Amino acid sequence: MAEYLPTFKPGQAITLKASAAVTGGQLVEVSGSGTVGPAGAASTKVVGVAAFDAAINDNVTIYSGGVQHAIASGAVAAGDVVQAAANGQVATGTTAPLGIALTAAASGADVRVQFNR
């Protein structure tokens, strides 16, 4: 049997290409082979949070798993189940859950989320 090593270990940052302009702190989703773009509402393809702004075809570092910061779309209470909202933000919802809000946030404010995937 051949030896095997994972490409990325859980909790490590990964790097993919931006298929659209991405803003640091925005949720990103798989948009094609090896590419990501801003996540849409209730996306099931979210892979994490962009580490910095990136233009189309730029490499972008993505943080996944663990506790991440995101921007709230609408009010979020600590303990709410959250999912992707439009424009790479998070909102309360259980259609495509990403994790649990650890802090409360008003719309447009930073919220800490314990990612469960």
C-alpha positions as CSV (number, residue, x, y, z in Angstrom):
1,M,0.0,0.0,0.0
2,A,1.3,3.5,-0.9
3,E,1.8,6.0,1.8
4,Y,-0.8,8.8,2.3
5,L,-0.6,12.3,3.7
6,P,-3.6,14.7,3.7
7,T,-3.3,17.9,1.7
8,F,-4.5,20.0,4.6
9,K,-5.1,18.9,8.2
10,P,-8.3,19.9,10.1
11,G,-8.1,23.4,11.5
12,Q,-5.2,24.5,9.2
13,A,-5.6,27.3,6.7
14,I,-6.1,26.3,3.1
15,T,-5.3,28.3,0.0
16,L,-7.5,28.4,-3.1
17,K,-8.1,30.8,-6.0
18,A,-10.8,33.5,-5.9
19,S,-13.3,33.2,-8.7
20,A,-14.8,36.5,-7.7
21,A,-13.6,39.4,-5.5
22,V,-13.5,38.3,-1.9
23,T,-13.4,40.5,1.2
24,G,-11.4,39.4,4.3
25,G,-13.9,38.0,6.9
26,Q,-16.4,37.0,4.3
27,L,-17.7,33.4,4.2
28,V,-16.6,31.7,1.0
29,E,-18.0,28.7,-0.8
30,V,-16.6,26.3,-3.5
31,S,-17.4,27.9,-6.9
32,G,-15.5,25.5,-9.1
33,S,-12.4,23.3,-9.3
34,G,-10.0,24.8,-6.8
35,T,-11.8,28.1,-6.6
36,V,-14.0,29.9,-4.1
37,G,-16.3,33.0,-4.1
38,P,-18.5,34.8,-1.6
39,A,-21.0,32.4,0.0
40,G,-24.7,32.8,-0.9
41,A,-27.7,32.5,1.4
42,A,-28.1,29.0,2.9
43,S,-25.2,27.7,0.9
44,T,-24.1,24.1,1.6
45,K,-20.8,24.7,-0.1
46,V,-19.2,27.0,2.6
47,V,-15.5,26.0,3.2
48,G,-14.6,28.8,5.7
49,V,-13.8,32.5,6.1
50,A,-11.4,34.5,3.8
51,A,-8.3,35.7,5.6
52,F,-7.9,38.9,3.5
53,D,-9.2,40.7,0.4
54,A,-8.5,39.0,-2.9
55,A,-9.2,39.9,-6.5
56,I,-10.4,37.5,-9.1
57,N,-7.7,34.8,-9.8
58,D,-5.7,35.8,-6.7
59,N,-4.8,33.1,-4.1
60,V,-6.9,33.5,-0.9
61,T,-6.2,31.9,2.5
62,I,-9.3,30.4,4.1
63,Y,-9.7,29.5,7.7
64,S,-12.2,26.7,8.5
65,G,-13.3,24.8,11.5
66,G,-12.8,26.1,15.0
67,V,-14.0,29.5,16.1
68,Q,-14.2,32.1,13.4
69,H,-15.4,35.7,13.1
70,A,-18.1,36.6,10.6
71,I,-20.4,39.5,9.9
72,A,-24.0,39.1,11.0
73,S,-26.8,39.7,8.6
74,G,-29.6,40.5,11.0
75,A,-29.5,40.2,14.7
76,V,-27.8,37.1,16.1
77,A,-28.1,35.9,19.7
78,A,-25.4,33.9,21.5
79,G,-26.4,30.2,21.1
80,D,-28.2,30.7,17.8
81,V,-27.6,28.1,15.0
82,V,-26.2,30.1,12.1
83,Q,-25.9,29.6,8.4
84,A,-24.6,31.5,5.4
85,A,-26.5,34.6,4.4
86,A,-26.2,36.7,1.3
87,N,-22.8,38.3,0.5
88,G,-20.8,36.0,2.7
89,Q,-22.4,36.9,6.0
90,V,-24.1,34.7,8.6
91,A,-27.7,34.7,9.8
92,T,-29.7,32.6,12.1
93,G,-31.1,29.5,10.4
94,T,-31.1,25.8,10.2
95,T,-31.5,25.1,6.5
96,A,-27.7,24.7,6.0
97,P,-26.2,25.1,9.5
98,L,-22.6,26.1,9.8
99,G,-22.3,26.3,13.6
100,I,-23.3,28.0,16.8
101,A,-23.0,31.7,17.6
102,L,-20.8,32.2,20.7
103,T,-21.5,36.0,20.9
104,A,-24.5,38.2,20.2
105,A,-24.3,40.7,17.3
106,A,-26.5,43.3,15.7
107,S,-26.8,43.3,11.9
108,G,-23.5,44.3,10.3
109,A,-21.5,43.6,13.5
110,D,-18.9,40.9,14.1
111,V,-20.1,37.6,15.6
112,R,-17.9,34.7,16.8
113,V,-19.1,31.3,15.4
114,Q,-18.0,27.8,16.5
115,F,-18.0,26.0,13.1
116,N,-19.3,22.5,13.1
117,R,-18.0,21.6,9.6
